Amino acid sequence: MEPRPRHAPETRPTPLQAYYIQLSVVALVCGFVAITAFELGVPLGAPIVRVPVLLGGALLALTMGDSLVRIWRAAWAWMPLDRGRGLFRLIWVAAVVALYAVLVVVVWAVVSA
């Protein structure tokens, strides 16, 4: 029996792959600022909450979209090699899409406050 491959080759990089970490760090700092301000009693509509949520939300949407493309490609690259691993990655695609919905709801709540 032939051993299972350890990885599937990536055919091409995603558009934001070179900037993924930097964008994620800025989104993380924006989230920290917004959550800390909110926990200290600042209302959702205040600029110290609204601006970081809008900036961080936009960056998070970009990085999530980039990772969604990468996971989608990986799922289909795995299908001919190991169907189980490919299907597992498709479950991750569904999870990222669900998290997109959560992101939209959170940003909408802050914008409409």
Phi and psi in degrees as a GROMACS rama.xvg file:
@    title "Ramachandran Plot"
@    xaxis  label "Phi"
@    yaxis  label "Psi"
@TYPE xy
-77.6046  135.647  GLU-2
-68.3102  151.205  PRO-3
-70.3207  143.464  ARG-4
-69.6904  149.885  PRO-5
-86.1731  -21.9251  ARG-6
-153.013  159.238  HIS-7
-106.707  134.412  ALA-8
-65.6848  140.346  PRO-9
-85.6659  127.413  GLU-10
-78.1508  -38.7475  THR-11
-156.684  150.591  ARG-12
-72.0836  155.687  PRO-13
-77.4373  161.932  THR-14
-58.2445  -38.1298  PRO-15
-103.601  12.0573  LEU-16
-55.85  -37.6215  GLN-17
-70.8624  -20.743  ALA-18
-112.663  5.98582  TYR-19
-57.2985  -47.9607  TYR-20
-65.523  -46.0602  ILE-21
-61.5765  -44.014  GLN-22
-65.4451  -38.2994  LEU-23
-66.327  -37.6883  SER-24
-65.9046  -43.4077  VAL-25
-62.8781  -42.5194  VAL-26
-62.516  -39.2151  ALA-27
-63.4987  -44.4474  LEU-28
-64.8944  -41.1643  VAL-29
-60.399  -43.4157  CYS-30
-62.5543  -40.3687  GLY-31
-61.1436  -46.0099  PHE-32
-63.4481  -47.5305  VAL-33
-64.6239  -45.1475  ALA-34
-67.4387  -41.1575  ILE-35
-62.7684  -45.4922  THR-36
-61.5218  -44.1593  ALA-37
-63.2604  -41.8447  PHE-38
-65.6333  -27.3733  GLU-39
-83.6572  2.36397  LEU-40
101.332  6.24362  GLY-41
-73.2853  133.765  VAL-42
-67.5757  156.202  PRO-43
-58.6055  -32.3227  LEU-44
-79.1502  -6.6148  GLY-45
-69.7067  145.345  ALA-46
-57.6535  -32.6184  PRO-47
-67.5789  -19.0623  ILE-48
-99.3746  -45.8125  VAL-49
-64.4727  -46.5127  ARG-50
-63.9737  -49.2513  VAL-51
-62.9414  -34.1158  PRO-52
-67.1161  -41.6332  VAL-53
-67.2613  -46.3306  LEU-54
-66.8615  -50.5585  LEU-55
-64.1287  -38.061  GLY-56
-64.1547  -40.963  GLY-57
-65.4138  -44.0698  ALA-58
-66.6641  -39.1714  LEU-59
-65.4784  -38.4007  LEU-60
-62.8944  -40.6715  ALA-61
-64.0008  -47.7121  LEU-62
-68.7301  -35.9257  THR-63
-66.4713  -38.6034  MET-64
-63.1884  -41.9202  GLY-65
-63.776  -44.31  ASP-66
-68.0499  -32.913  SER-67
-62.5876  -42.384  LEU-68
-62.4978  -43.3548  VAL-69
-65.6353  -43.6117  ARG-70
-66.305  -40.6299  ILE-71
-59.6813  -47.1877  TRP-72
-63.1301  -40.8223  ARG-73
-63.8132  -39.2065  ALA-74
-59.0324  -46.2153  ALA-75
-77.2974  -23.7432  TRP-76
-70.9184  -31.9854  ALA-77
-79.2315  -25.8925  TRP-78
-51.3924  -48.4642  MET-79
-72.7661  -21.3411  PRO-80
-88.4157  -47.2649  LEU-81
-153.675  100.266  ASP-82
-58.1769  -37.165  ARG-83
-61.5013  -44.4025  GLY-84
-66.4454  -37.1006  ARG-85
-64.1273  -44.408  GLY-86
-65.6464  -36.461  LEU-87
-60.891  -40.0681  PHE-88
-69.7331  -31.2088  ARG-89
-66.9969  -31.4623  LEU-90
-64.852  -38.3927  ILE-91
-64.7038  -36.2277  TRP-92
-59.5381  -45.3096  VAL-93
-62.4325  -38.6319  ALA-94
-64.9418  -41.685  ALA-95
-65.8173  -39.2163  VAL-96
-63.3524  -40.2558  VAL-97
-64.4363  -39.8329  ALA-98
-68.2468  -29.1998  LEU-99
-60.0566  -42.8359  TYR-100
-62.2461  -41.4298  ALA-101
-63.0253  -43.4629  VAL-102
-59.5921  -44.4902  LEU-103
-62.2323  -42.488  VAL-104
-64.0352  -43.4591  VAL-105
-65.6062  -47.814  VAL-106
-63.1197  -40.8888  VAL-107
-61.997  -40.1881  TRP-108
-62.0749  -39.6433  ALA-109
-73.172  -41.3149  VAL-110
-66.2114  -38.6121  VAL-111
-83.4071  -3.02616  SER-112
